[in-house]
């Protein structure tokens, strides 16, 4: 029976226990645990150091990006300040130009009346004057010889004669003038 025979090919001078992993033998178990601890500790320390290296690279990139964003932000703030100043200048020019245009060509039926000045308005049907300096909330207007206080935004209906009806609206006033809109129309028979 050739198939049942086990062949021993171990060399005659060699001990069967000397082959394989000697660290796994019971007498070397302490050394094996120490080697495993050293390998694990080395891996952990190496991973930690590698992680710190990677984070320092990311941190440097982040710092560079933050510095770039700060510079862009400051540039945009300067641009906004410049645009704001330019807008303020343009608004001031527009206000001055509009005031000059209004002085040259006032709106239809709109009149600027200075203190103690009288104007003939409403196609000659009204004589309106600003009497004295204005009060805090109203001015005194003399309309066809009758003095009455008028507040800004107030509209007065006046009938200088039976065939005409006029409206006077005080748009605004200040210390130097009153802005009045005066219109007159013929009364429609009923």
ABEGO torsion letter per residue (X at the ends): XAAABBBBABBAABBAAABEBAAABAAAAAAAAAAAAAAAAAAAAAAAAAAAAAAAAAAAAAAAAAAAAAAAAAAAAAAAAAAAAAAAAAAAAAAAAAAAAAAABBBBGBBBBBBGBBBBBGGGABBBBBBEBBBAABBBBBBGGBBBBBBBGBBBBBBABAABBBBBBBABBBAABBBBBBBBBBBBBX
